[in-house]
Amino acid sequence: MELIPVSELVKMDLHWLRGEDNRFQSVLKSLKQGEGIKEAVQLIRCACGKTYILQDGGHRISAAFRLFQETGKDLCIPVSIFQSHIP
């Protein structure tokens, strides 16, 4: 597991953007109260070089990115990247 700043994570070729539903609002509220993201976003990187989200971490990324846009606070998000050797 590694910590990746949200500003770097959103540059990855991932489909991370989520709508502003109850889950998004809950995560954003927690972040604004100073809580961090504890649960790692699970990614898999294929041998072809593409990276995909294994478990839905989109709400966490979306909320952290919104906070970054509003405040400039570049939260580090725990990320586990599994490397696949199958293309």
C-alpha positions as CSV (number, residue, x, y, z in Angstrom):
1,M,0.0,0.0,0.0
2,E,1.2,3.5,-0.8
3,L,-0.1,7.0,-0.1
4,I,-0.9,9.0,-3.3
5,P,-1.9,12.6,-3.3
6,V,-5.4,13.1,-4.8
7,S,-4.0,15.6,-7.3
8,E,-1.8,12.7,-8.7
9,L,-4.5,10.0,-8.4
10,V,-7.0,11.9,-10.6
11,K,-4.4,12.1,-13.3
12,M,-4.4,8.3,-13.7
13,D,-6.5,6.8,-16.4
14,L,-9.3,5.7,-14.1
15,H,-13.1,6.1,-14.1
16,W,-13.2,7.6,-10.6
17,L,-15.8,10.4,-10.9
18,R,-19.0,9.8,-8.9
19,G,-22.2,11.7,-8.5
20,E,-23.0,13.8,-5.4
21,D,-25.2,11.2,-3.7
22,N,-25.5,10.4,0.0
23,R,-22.2,8.4,0.1
24,F,-20.3,11.3,-1.6
25,Q,-21.8,13.8,0.9
26,S,-21.0,11.6,3.9
27,V,-17.3,11.2,2.8
28,L,-17.0,14.9,2.0
29,K,-18.4,15.9,5.4
30,S,-16.0,13.6,7.2
31,L,-13.0,15.1,5.2
32,K,-14.1,18.6,6.0
33,Q,-14.2,17.7,9.7
34,G,-10.5,16.7,9.4
35,E,-10.9,12.9,9.1
36,G,-8.7,11.2,6.7
37,I,-9.4,8.3,4.3
38,K,-8.4,5.1,6.0
39,E,-9.7,2.4,3.6
40,A,-7.3,1.9,0.7
41,V,-8.6,2.2,-2.9
42,Q,-7.9,-1.1,-4.6
43,L,-6.5,-0.9,-8.1
44,I,-5.2,-3.4,-10.6
45,R,-2.7,-2.6,-13.2
46,C,-2.8,-4.9,-16.2
47,A,0.3,-6.0,-18.1
48,C,-0.9,-3.7,-21.0
49,G,-0.4,-0.7,-18.7
50,K,-4.1,0.2,-18.1
51,T,-5.2,0.6,-14.5
52,Y,-8.7,-0.2,-13.1
53,I,-10.5,0.3,-9.8
54,L,-11.2,-3.1,-8.3
55,Q,-13.4,-1.9,-5.5
56,D,-15.4,1.3,-5.6
57,G,-13.2,4.0,-4.3
58,G,-14.7,6.6,-6.6
59,H,-16.7,8.3,-3.8
60,R,-13.5,8.7,-1.7
61,I,-11.5,10.0,-4.7
62,S,-14.4,12.3,-5.8
63,A,-14.8,13.8,-2.3
64,A,-11.1,14.3,-1.7
65,F,-10.8,15.9,-5.1
66,R,-13.7,18.3,-4.3
67,L,-11.9,19.3,-1.1
68,F,-8.7,19.8,-3.1
69,Q,-10.6,22.1,-5.5
70,E,-12.2,24.1,-2.7
71,T,-9.3,24.4,-0.3
72,G,-6.1,23.4,-2.0
73,K,-5.6,20.6,0.6
74,D,-4.0,17.7,-1.3
75,L,-5.0,14.7,0.8
76,C,-3.0,11.5,0.5
77,I,-5.2,8.5,-0.2
78,P,-4.1,5.0,0.7
79,V,-3.9,3.0,-2.5
80,S,-3.1,-0.7,-3.1
81,I,-2.1,-1.4,-6.6
82,F,-2.0,-5.1,-7.7
83,Q,0.2,-5.8,-10.8
84,S,-1.3,-8.3,-13.2
85,H,1.1,-10.1,-15.6
86,I,-1.9,-11.0,-17.8
87,P,-2.5,-8.5,-20.6
